[in-house]
Amino acid sequence: PSALSAVGMLLVQTLLNFLVNSGSGQTVVSMPIMAPLADVVGVTRQTAILALQFGDGFSNLVYPVAGYLMATLGLAKVPYEKWLKFVMPLFALWMGAGALFLVIAQMINWGPF
């Protein structure tokens, strides 16, 4: 189903953000593949972009490759393991809410604008 495909796009974008931490860089790398894939599986392109934004935005507060996160944790003298233990329940809630919003966006056929 297309709604499940949208959630799959969220998971792929979240994983890809570990390798390509820049939001614009991730867009350049992934959207030439994700946009035609969205067309094939019946996901609107706006929903595919929303999956990219959720995957990039949510995981930036978890992945240690985010320079500003590690700098902030270093300045605050908060160990990364302690931060991860604190933020993981919130990250799980965000991912669940993001998946729900993607399903809703696909069900209402969100876009094109």
RODOPA-476578 format. One line per 4 residues: number of its first residue (from 1); their letters; for each residue x, y, z of N, C-alpha, C. Coordinates in nm, 4 decimals, decimal comma. Layout:
# RODOPA-476578
NUM	A	X Y Z X Y Z X Y Z; ...
//
This chain:
# RODOPA-476578
1	PSAL	0,0823 -0,1210 0,0000 0,0000 0,0000 0,0000 0,0861 0,1266 0,0000; 0,0328 0,2302 -0,0612 0,1107 0,3536 -0,0738 0,1381 0,4190 0,0617; 0,0467 0,4058 0,1560 0,0714 0,4649 0,2884 0,1887 0,3954 0,3572; 0,1988 0,2659 0,3408 0,3116 0,1918 0,3976 0,4418 0,2277 0,3255
5	SAVG	0,4325 0,2537 0,1962 0,5503 0,2978 0,1204 0,6006 0,4322 0,1710; 0,5093 0,5208 0,2075 0,5493 0,6512 0,2614 0,6242 0,6343 0,3932; 0,5777 0,5434 0,4781 0,6472 0,5170 0,6047 0,7833 0,4538 0,5769; 0,7908 0,3685 0,4758 0,9203 0,3114 0,4364 1,0169 0,4180 0,3900
9	MLLV	0,9649 0,5185 0,3189 1,0504 0,6298 0,2768 1,1042 0,7054 0,3974; 1,0233 0,7197 0,5002 1,0691 0,7844 0,6233 1,1851 0,7065 0,6841; 1,1730 0,5754 0,6902 1,2798 0,4936 0,7485 1,4071 0,5008 0,6650; 1,3933 0,4979 0,5332 1,5106 0,5075 0,4462 1,5783 0,6430 0,4630
13	QTLL	1,5011 0,7494 0,4675 1,5596 0,8835 0,4825 1,6264 0,8981 0,6191; 1,5685 0,8369 0,7212 1,6282 0,8426 0,8546 1,7630 0,7720 0,8551; 1,7702 0,6566 0,7917 1,8968 0,5840 0,7845 1,9980 0,6569 0,6966; 1,9524 0,7136 0,5869 2,0416 0,7855 0,4966 2,1009 0,9101 0,5631
17	NFLV	2,0289 0,9678 0,6567 2,0781 1,0882 0,7239 2,2049 1,0610 0,8038; 2,2298 0,9365 0,8397 2,3544 0,9045 0,9094 2,4735 0,9219 0,8158; 2,4557 0,8860 0,6881 2,5644 0,8960 0,5913 2,5786 1,0355 0,5330; 2,4650 1,1011 0,5069 2,4641 1,2352 0,4482 2,3897 1,3245 0,5468
21	NSGS	2,4638 1,3919 0,6336 2,4006 1,4653 0,7436 2,3436 1,5993 0,7015; 2,3860 1,6521 0,5906 2,3352 1,7803 0,5425 2,1969 1,7604 0,4810; 2,1016 1,8448 0,5201 1,9666 1,8341 0,4651 1,9621 1,8572 0,3155; 2,0331 1,9585 0,2690 2,0346 1,9848 0,1250 2,1129 1,8769 0,0514
25	GQTV	2,2200 1,8294 0,1098 2,2964 1,7207 0,0494 2,2152 1,5924 0,0415; 2,1402 1,5643 0,1456 2,0549 1,4459 0,1460 1,9471 1,4576 0,0389; 1,8948 1,5771 0,0203 1,7947 1,5990 -0,0834 1,8541 1,5750 -0,2219; 1,9732 1,6276 -0,2454 2,0386 1,6106 -0,3755 2,0684 1,4631 -0,4033
29	VSMP	2,1080 1,3902 -0,2998 2,1432 1,2496 -0,3182 2,0198 1,1614 -0,3337; 1,9179 1,1851 -0,2529 1,8074 1,0888 -0,2462 1,6880 1,1210 -0,3353; 1,6579 1,2460 -0,3590 1,5344 1,2769 -0,4318 1,5357 1,2368 -0,5789; 1,6499 1,2340 -0,6481 1,6444 1,1793 -0,7842 1,6008 1,0325 -0,7883
33	IMAP	1,6159 0,9626 -0,6780 1,5692 0,8242 -0,6698 1,4293 0,8189 -0,6091; 1,4061 0,8977 -0,5034 1,2796 0,8898 -0,4307 1,1607 0,9483 -0,5068; 1,1814 1,0534 -0,5841 1,0688 1,1145 -0,6563 1,0105 1,0189 -0,7609; 1,0921 0,9579 -0,8483 1,0327 0,8608 -0,9409 0,9776 0,7372 -0,8693
37	LADV	1,0445 0,6970 -0,7604 0,9941 0,5836 -0,6833 0,8572 0,6159 -0,6243; 0,8411 0,7382 -0,5763 0,7114 0,7808 -0,5224 0,6047 0,7747 -0,6306; 0,6390 0,8180 -0,7514 0,5430 0,8119 -0,8614 0,5030 0,6676 -0,8915; 0,5989 0,5769 -0,8867 0,5722 0,4364 -0,9203 0,4825 0,3707 -0,8157
41	VGVT	0,5085 0,3982 -0,6873 0,4314 0,3312 -0,5814 0,3047 0,4070 -0,5427; 0,2808 0,5220 -0,6054 0,1565 0,5952 -0,5804 0,1602 0,6919 -0,4640; 0,2801 0,7290 -0,4212 0,2957 0,8276 -0,3142 0,3107 0,9643 -0,3805; 0,2413 1,0649 -0,3284 0,2563 1,1981 -0,3862 0,3968 1,2506 -0,3584
45	RQTA	0,4438 1,3355 -0,4445 0,5795 1,3885 -0,4277 0,5911 1,4738 -0,3022; 0,4847 1,5429 -0,2657 0,4884 1,6228 -0,1424 0,5021 1,5324 -0,0206; 0,4397 1,4164 -0,0246 0,4535 1,3219 0,0864 0,5953 1,2670 0,0906; 0,6558 1,2439 -0,0238 0,7952 1,1980 -0,0274 0,8881 1,3042 0,0310
49	ILAL	0,8617 1,4306 0,0011 0,9414 1,5399 0,0582 0,9193 1,5490 0,2088; 0,7956 1,5276 0,2525 0,7680 1,5286 0,3961 0,8440 1,4167 0,4664; 0,8522 1,3004 0,4034 0,9302 1,1895 0,4607 1,0774 1,2289 0,4713; 1,1293 1,2977 0,3699 1,2670 1,3464 0,3743 1,2868 1,4437 0,4901
53	QFGD	1,1947 1,5366 0,5058 1,2083 1,6374 0,6116 1,1990 1,5742 0,7504; 1,1054 1,4819 0,7674 1,0951 1,4142 0,8972 1,2202 1,3306 0,9249; 1,2640 1,2533 0,8261 1,3814 1,1685 0,8457 1,5063 1,2480 0,8756; 1,5217 1,3612 0,8086 1,6388 1,4459 0,8329 1,6266 1,5180 0,9668
57	GFSN	1,5132 1,5745 0,9928 1,4975 1,6575 1,1130 1,5007 1,5803 1,2428; 1,4288 1,4690 1,2478 1,4209 1,3942 1,3736 1,5554 1,3316 1,4108; 1,6228 1,2756 1,3119 1,7450 1,2019 1,3435 1,8638 1,2930 1,3723; 1,8541 1,4196 1,3402 1,9645 1,5118 1,3700 1,9872 1,5281 1,5198
61	LVYP	1,8882 1,4966 1,6009 1,9063 1,5066 1,7462 1,9493 1,3751 1,8094; 1,9786 1,2758 1,7248 2,0174 1,1447 1,7761 2,1547 1,1025 1,7236; 2,1803 1,1272 1,5971 2,3025 1,0766 1,5342 2,4252 1,1548 1,5794; 2,5318 1,0846 1,6115 2,6540 1,1531 1,6564 2,7304 1,2218 1,5437
65	VAGY	2,6873 1,2067 1,4199 2,7547 1,2739 1,3081 2,7085 1,4181 1,2922; 2,6065 1,4585 1,3667 2,5615 1,5977 1,3646 2,6596 1,6796 1,4485; 2,7385 1,7629 1,3807 2,8433 1,8378 1,4484 2,7920 1,9302 1,5565; 2,6813 1,9987 1,5265 2,6294 2,0922 1,6270 2,5763 2,0202 1,7493
69	LMAT	2,5234 1,8984 1,7324 2,4772 1,8204 1,8480 2,5948 1,7839 1,9370; 2,7004 1,7330 1,8763 2,8160 1,6918 1,9551 2,8854 1,8130 2,0190; 2,8891 1,9255 1,9483 2,9486 2,0464 2,0064 2,8665 2,0948 2,1257; 2,7351 2,0923 2,1096 2,6475 2,1362 2,2189 2,6606 2,0440 2,3393
73	LGLA	2,6637 1,9137 2,3148 2,6800 1,8193 2,4257 2,8160 1,8369 2,4931; 2,9180 1,8655 2,4133 3,0515 1,8890 2,4706 3,0563 2,0140 2,5559; 2,9947 2,1212 2,5067 2,9929 2,2453 2,5842 2,9130 2,2301 2,7133; 2,8059 2,1515 2,7067 2,7223 2,1314 2,8253 2,7758 2,0214 2,9167
77	KVPY	2,8835 1,9534 2,8707 2,9434 1,8437 2,9467 2,8426 1,7309 2,9739; 2,7639 1,7001 2,8704 2,6672 1,5905 2,8778 2,7221 1,4759 2,7933; 2,7448 1,3602 2,8529 2,7927 1,2471 2,7733 2,6884 1,2046 2,6692; 2,7385 1,1615 2,5530 2,6479 1,1226 2,4446 2,5555 1,0090 2,4877
81	EKWL	2,6058 0,9133 2,5645 2,5239 0,8007 2,6094 2,4087 0,8485 2,6972; 2,4358 0,9464 2,7833 2,3311 1,0016 2,8689 2,2272 1,0756 2,7840; 2,2727 1,1518 2,6839 2,1824 1,2221 2,5934 2,0945 1,1228 2,5170; 2,1565 1,0155 2,4683 2,0838 0,9153 2,3922 1,9760 0,8493 2,4779
85	KFVM	2,0090 0,8191 2,6012 1,9113 0,7588 2,6928 1,7946 0,8547 2,7187; 1,8253 0,9838 2,7244 1,7223 1,0846 2,7485 1,6335 1,1057 2,6263; 1,6935 1,1124 2,5069 1,6204 1,1556 2,3882 1,5522 1,0407 2,3124; 1,5916 0,9165 2,3352 1,5346 0,8059 2,2576 1,3827 0,7905 2,2742
89	PLFA	1,3248 0,8037 2,3939 1,1782 0,7973 2,4012 1,1105 0,9090 2,3212; 1,1675 1,0274 2,3247 1,1137 1,1386 2,2467 1,1293 1,1119 2,0971; 1,2436 1,0584 2,0578 1,2674 1,0241 1,9178 1,1667 0,9195 1,8700; 1,1389 0,8218 1,9528 1,0395 0,7190 1,9166 0,9008 0,7810 1,8984
93	LWMG	0,8657 0,8748 1,9861 0,7372 0,9440 1,9716 0,7328 1,0263 1,8433; 0,8410 1,0959 1,8138 0,8469 1,1757 1,6914 0,8345 1,0873 1,5677; 0,9045 0,9755 1,5669 0,8975 0,8855 1,4510 0,7568 0,8279 1,4363; 0,6938 0,7942 1,5476 0,5562 0,7445 1,5411 0,4607 0,8507 1,4892
97	AGAL	0,4752 0,9718 1,5402 0,3899 1,0811 1,4931 0,4187 1,1128 1,3466; 0,5450 1,1108 1,3082 0,5812 1,1350 1,1691 0,5214 1,0298 1,0768; 0,5266 0,9037 1,1184 0,4670 0,7964 1,0387 0,3164 0,8161 1,0269; 0,2530 0,8543 1,1363 0,1087 0,8798 1,1331 0,0749 0,9953 1,0394
101	FLVI	0,1519 1,1028 1,0466 0,1283 1,2169 0,9573 0,1510 1,1807 0,8109; 0,2483 1,0943 0,7853 0,2715 1,0503 0,6476 0,1552 0,9657 0,5964; 0,1020 0,8799 0,6815 -0,0147 0,7996 0,6419 -0,1335 0,8910 0,6138; -0,1543 0,9897 0,7001 -0,2650 1,0846 0,6785 -0,2422 1,1631 0,5495
105	AQMI	-0,1189 1,2098 0,5280 -0,0893 1,2861 0,4061 -0,1161 1,2022 0,2817; -0,0823 1,0752 0,2882 -0,1059 0,9889 0,1731 -0,2555 0,9593 0,1567; -0,3260 0,9451 0,2647 -0,4698 0,9145 0,2571 -0,5502 1,0319 0,2019; -0,5059 1,1545 0,2308 -0,5786 1,2700 0,1774 -0,5193 1,3154 0,0444
109	NWGP	-0,4196 1,2398 -0,0058 -0,3576 1,2689 -0,1354 -0,2989 1,4097 -0,1342; -0,2156 1,4354 -0,0366 -0,1586 1,5673 -0,0132 -0,0726 1,6110 -0,1308; -0,1046 1,7289 -0,1875 -0,0306 1,7854 -0,2994 -0,0936 1,7429 -0,4309; -0,0458 1,7817 -0,5400 0,0567 1,8833 -0,5628 0,0005 2,0240 -0,5490
113	F	0,0908 2,1133 -0,5172 0,0504 2,2518 -0,4957 0,0916 2,3357 -0,6132
//
